[in-house]
């Protein structure tokens, strides 16, 4: 029964991918004109003149709500050079070891313990600890496969290029954000199939069989972890797309303000 459920989930994901590809084809003219991404910058660095001149609803900040990393998001119409290998490694490390990187694994660990998804981990504090370190290693492995190993091998860009309110409505932007799970840019700036995301997330899920209990090393659980990896990334793309709008609506402008010259 569990195997059938996983097959249904896989087919649903594939159908979603095909839908996203159709959205991308419809947006091809728009996507071709999207800007290059900025190089990653530590939180708190001074924004560039080009970024400061953007309308607040188009401007990304280095963190979401001042907490969660947003280093790979690109403000609309920002033009900066392609990523280097070092930058891909740095962004993967930032997403893996930032102080906020423990939040999602903590939430997933709680949900998995509540549903007793891995009975071998048991319950109470010790059980939660087992769930937590497994989900944290899952996340870290996926980050390096999707943001570093895969992109270096395939020469893909790991950054999220914002479509922005000036180039599409809410539904179009959401479709575009979801499509980034299967379509990305290569280092030359052209659209390409997102091998790093799809294959990298699967590689991380397969690798997890090395440290999960033997009873969990099956197609069903591996497919579940792969689906979670891709699904979480797709959700983060949506958040990145609409964060400038939310930030402007809630805080009346970008949270990262220019600093005075020393």
C-alpha positions in Angstrom: 0.0 0.0 0.0 2.8 2.4 0.9 4.6 1.6 -2.3 1.4 2.4 -4.3 1.1 5.7 -2.5 4.6 6.7 -3.3 4.0 5.8 -7.0 1.0 8.1 -7.0 3.1 10.9 -5.5 5.8 10.4 -8.1 3.3 10.6 -10.9 1.7 13.7 -9.4 5.1 15.3 -9.2 5.9 14.4 -12.8 2.6 15.9 -14.0 3.4 19.0 -12.1 6.8 19.2 -13.8 5.1 18.9 -17.2 2.7 21.6 -16.3 5.6 23.8 -15.2 7.4 23.3 -18.4 4.3 24.5 -20.3 4.2 27.6 -18.1 7.9 28.2 -19.0 7.3 27.9 -22.7 4.5 30.5 -22.4 6.9 32.8 -20.5 9.9 32.2 -22.8 10.0 35.7 -24.1 9.9 37.1 -20.6 12.4 34.7 -19.2 14.9 35.5 -21.9 15.0 39.1 -20.7 15.5 38.3 -17.0 18.5 39.8 -15.3 21.7 38.1 -14.3 22.0 37.3 -10.6 24.1 39.1 -8.1 27.0 37.4 -6.4 26.2 36.2 -2.9 26.9 38.9 -0.2 27.0 38.5 3.5 24.0 40.0 5.4 24.6 43.6 6.4 26.7 44.6 3.4 25.8 47.8 1.6 23.4 47.3 -1.3 24.6 48.4 -4.8 23.4 51.6 -6.5 21.4 49.5 -9.0 19.6 47.6 -6.2 18.9 50.8 -4.2 17.3 52.4 -7.3 14.7 49.6 -7.6 11.1 50.1 -6.4 10.8 48.5 -3.0 8.3 45.9 -4.3 11.1 44.7 -6.7 14.0 44.7 -4.3 15.2 41.5 -2.5 16.8 41.6 0.9 19.6 39.3 2.1 17.3 37.7 4.7 13.6 37.1 4.9 12.1 38.7 8.0 15.6 39.4 9.0 16.2 35.8 9.9 16.0 33.3 7.0 18.8 33.4 4.3 17.8 34.9 1.0 21.3 35.2 -0.4 20.5 33.6 -3.7 17.5 35.7 -4.6 18.0 38.3 -7.4 16.2 41.7 -7.5 14.2 42.3 -10.6 16.4 43.8 -13.4 19.6 43.5 -11.5 22.6 42.7 -13.8 25.7 41.1 -12.3 28.2 38.4 -13.4 27.7 34.6 -13.4 28.5 32.6 -10.3 32.0 31.1 -9.7 32.6 27.6 -8.3 33.6 29.2 -5.0 30.3 31.2 -4.8 28.3 28.0 -5.4 30.1 26.4 -2.5 29.6 29.4 -0.3 25.9 29.6 -0.9 25.4 25.9 -0.2 27.4 26.3 3.0 25.4 29.4 4.0 22.1 27.6 3.5 23.4 24.6 5.4 25.1 26.2 8.4 23.3 29.5 8.9 21.9 30.0 12.4 18.4 29.6 10.9 19.2 26.3 9.1 18.0 24.4 12.1 14.4 25.7 12.0 13.1 23.5 9.1 14.7 20.3 10.4 13.3 21.0 13.8 9.8 21.4 12.4 10.1 18.3 10.2 11.5 16.3 13.1 8.5 17.2 15.2 6.0 16.3 12.5 7.8 13.0 11.8 7.9 12.1 15.5 4.2 13.0 15.9 3.3 10.6 13.1 5.8 8.0 14.2 7.2 7.8 10.7 10.3 5.8 11.9 9.3 3.6 14.8 13.0 2.6 15.3 13.7 6.2 16.6 11.2 5.8 19.4 9.7 8.8 21.2 10.5 11.4 23.9 13.6 13.6 23.9 16.0 10.9 22.6 13.7 10.0 19.8 13.3 13.6 18.8 17.0 14.0 18.7 17.3 11.1 16.3 14.6 12.5 14.0 16.3 15.9 14.2 19.8 14.9 13.2 18.5 12.8 10.4 16.4 15.6 8.9 19.3 18.0 9.4 21.7 15.7 7.5 19.0 15.3 4.8 18.8 19.0 4.4 22.6 19.6 4.3 23.2 16.8 1.9 20.4 18.1 -0.4 21.9 21.6 -0.2 25.3 20.5 -1.4 23.9 18.3 -4.2 21.5 20.9 -5.5 23.5 24.1 -4.9 27.2 23.0 -5.3 28.0 19.5 -6.7 25.2 19.4 -9.3 25.6 23.0 -10.5 29.4 22.7 -10.8 29.1 19.5 -12.9 26.3 20.8 -15.1 27.4 24.5 -15.1 24.0 25.6 -13.9 23.2 28.8 -11.9 21.9 28.2 -8.4 20.3 31.6 -8.0 16.6 32.5 -8.1 15.9 35.2 -10.7 12.8 37.2 -9.6 10.1 37.8 -12.2 8.6 40.7 -10.3 5.3 42.5 -10.3 6.2 44.5 -13.4 6.4 41.4 -15.6 3.5 39.3 -14.5 0.4 38.9 -12.3 0.2 36.8 -9.1 -0.8 33.6 -10.9 1.8 34.0 -13.6 4.5 34.7 -11.0 3.5 31.7 -8.9 3.6 29.5 -12.0 7.0 30.9 -12.9 8.3 30.3 -9.3 7.1 26.7 -9.3 8.6 26.1 -12.8 12.1 26.9 -11.4 12.1 23.4 -9.8 12.5 22.0 -13.3 14.0 25.0 -15.3 17.0 27.1 -14.4 19.7 29.1 -16.1 23.1 27.8 -17.0 26.3 29.8 -16.4 25.9 31.3 -19.9 22.5 32.7 -19.0 20.3 30.4 -21.1 17.3 28.5 -19.8 18.0 24.8 -19.3 16.5 21.7 -17.5 17.2 21.9 -13.8 19.3 18.8 -13.5 20.8 19.9 -10.3 17.4 20.2 -8.6 15.7 17.1 -9.9 18.7 14.7 -10.0 20.5 16.3 -7.0 17.4 16.0 -4.8 17.1 12.4 -5.8 20.8 11.7 -5.2 20.5 13.2 -1.7 17.4 11.0 -1.0 19.3 7.9 -2.2 22.3 8.8 -0.1 20.1 9.0 3.0 19.7 5.2 2.8 23.2 4.9 4.2 22.1 6.3 7.6 18.4 5.5 7.9 17.3 2.1 9.5 17.2 -0.9 7.2 13.4 -0.9 7.3 13.4 2.6 5.8 15.6 1.8 2.9 12.9 1.2 0.3 11.5 2.8 -2.7 8.6 4.3 -0.8 10.6 6.2 1.8 13.3 7.2 -0.7 10.6 8.7 -3.0 9.1 10.5 0.0 12.4 12.1 0.9 13.0 13.1 -2.8 9.5 14.6 -3.0 10.0 16.5 0.2 13.3 17.9 -1.1 11.8 19.1 -4.3 8.6 20.3 -2.7 10.4 22.4 0.0 12.6 24.0 -2.7 9.5 24.8 -4.8 7.9 26.5 -1.8 11.0 28.5 -1.2 11.0 29.8 -4.8 7.4 31.1 -4.3 8.5 32.8 -1.0 11.4 34.4 -2.7 9.3 35.6 -5.6 6.7 37.4 -3.4 9.0 38.4 -0.5 9.7 41.9 -1.9 6.0 42.5 -2.1 5.3 41.2 1.4 8.3 43.1 2.8 7.0 46.3 1.2 3.4 45.8 2.4 4.4 44.9 6.0 7.4 47.2 6.5 6.9 49.9 3.8 10.2 49.2 2.0 13.3 47.1 2.0 14.7 46.1 5.3 18.3 46.5 4.1 18.9 50.2 4.0 21.9 51.9 2.4 24.7 52.8 4.8 26.6 56.1 4.8 30.0 56.2 3.3 32.7 56.2 6.0 
